[in-house]
Amino acid sequence: MQALDLCFRTLLSPHDRVLLPFPGFFIDGIVRAAGGALAPFPSPERDAFRPAWGTARDTVAAAKVLFINSPVNPTGYVFDETDLEAALELAEQHDLWIVSDESYSHYVYGHRRHRTISILPGAADRTLIVRSFSKDFAMSGWRVGYLHAPPTIIDDLRRALEWSCLCVSRITQAAALAALEGPRDWIAAFVDESEVRAGFLADAINDIPDLSCRPPAGGLNLLVRYAETNPDAIDDLIINAGVPAHPGEAFGAPGYFRLQFGASHESLARAVDRIREWQLRRIHRESSVARA
Ligand SMILES: Cc1ncc(COP(=O)(O)O)c(C=O)c1O
């Protein structure tokens, strides 16, 4: 998160805009703190949440940065070559920096592969890549990650970092080093397990009346359509049903909520039971109101 903050504090001047596909990872607060504003364009569900690159041209005015995140939190969409080429073409045409959040790059399912935009010819000079130990090494809570940036911008990034926290704490650096030097064989097994959990959760959610979702192609998140714009319904799901859901509004997706499937199979099964009960209660309530 700090790497993202650093990118925008370094790249943006007041009133610069950040172009990004929505639903997507919500960086509004970070961008506003850096004096900028978001310029979202859609990633429609009917296209499996693929960004509608053609429409980005309508919102590109005053944009300085294109923010991309693949696999996407919360939709689980994974960019393919067409997306990467469209993103680079847009950035080149409008002379944009690209901030590429690749935090979930290990978590890509089925026949797909994660590709970083920086391997496309001409991309590396304008691309800053953000990655997180939270996902790469299942170290959420340690809040450590890293940034890969072109040499032309490194000094500016370093100066911006010196005026915030200087560096991550020594104990966190030691934990990160242990992760880098430790065994890696567990990662592939954890990714396989995550794919199984994704499939289980998506099937179970699609089995509940009036809830639907697309099985995620990557990442650790699932976006569920529940067809209601009252965010209180999600408060009820969190507080009364005890499911740690996230309202879709937080990702530019009203009428949806996000679930994470990093937990054990047993926890996910328990969450599904609670979501089913919550949904059946809602349906029952609505039909009682309709009858009255
Ligand atoms: C897409 C994305 N980027 C960045 C982060 C922040 O990661 P960290 O735990 O390293 O702060 C998250 C956290 O969930 C995320 O989903």
The ligand as an SDF file (V2000), in Angstrom:
LIG
                    3D

 16 16  0  0  0  0  0  0  0  0999 V2000
   -4.5520   -5.0990   -5.3600 C   0  0  0  0  0  0  0  0  0  0  0  0
   -3.9050   -4.8140   -4.0480 C   0  0  0  0  0  0  0  0  0  0  0  0
   -2.8100   -4.0230   -4.0140 N   0  0  0  0  0  0  0  0  0  0  0  0
   -2.1890   -3.7290   -2.8510 C   0  0  0  0  0  0  0  0  0  0  0  0
   -2.6530   -4.2200   -1.6500 C   0  0  0  0  0  0  0  0  0  0  0  0
   -1.9180   -3.8530   -0.3730 C   0  0  0  0  0  0  0  0  0  0  0  0
   -1.0720   -4.8750    0.0120 O   0  0  0  0  0  0  0  0  0  0  0  0
   -0.1850   -4.7620    1.3640 P   0  0  0  0  0  0  0  0  0  0  0  0
   -0.7210   -5.7960    2.2820 O   0  0  0  0  0  0  0  0  0  0  0  0
    1.2190   -5.1010    0.9020 O   0  0  0  0  0  0  0  0  0  0  0  0
   -0.2970   -3.3890    1.9030 O   0  0  0  0  0  0  0  0  0  0  0  0
   -3.7820   -5.0220   -1.6190 C   0  0  0  0  0  0  0  0  0  0  0  0
   -4.2990   -5.5390   -0.3470 C   0  0  0  0  0  0  0  0  0  0  0  0
   -5.2100   -6.3000   -0.2590 O   0  0  0  0  0  0  0  0  0  0  0  0
   -4.4250   -5.3410   -2.8560 C   0  0  0  0  0  0  0  0  0  0  0  0
   -5.5150   -6.1090   -2.8860 O   0  0  0  0  0  0  0  0  0  0  0  0
  1  2  1  0
  2  3  1  0
  2 15  2  0
  3  4  2  0
  4  5  1  0
  5  6  1  0
  5 12  2  0
  6  7  1  0
  7  8  1  0
  8  9  2  0
  8 10  1  0
  8 11  1  0
 12 13  1  0
 12 15  1  0
 13 14  2  0
 15 16  1  0
M  END
$$$$
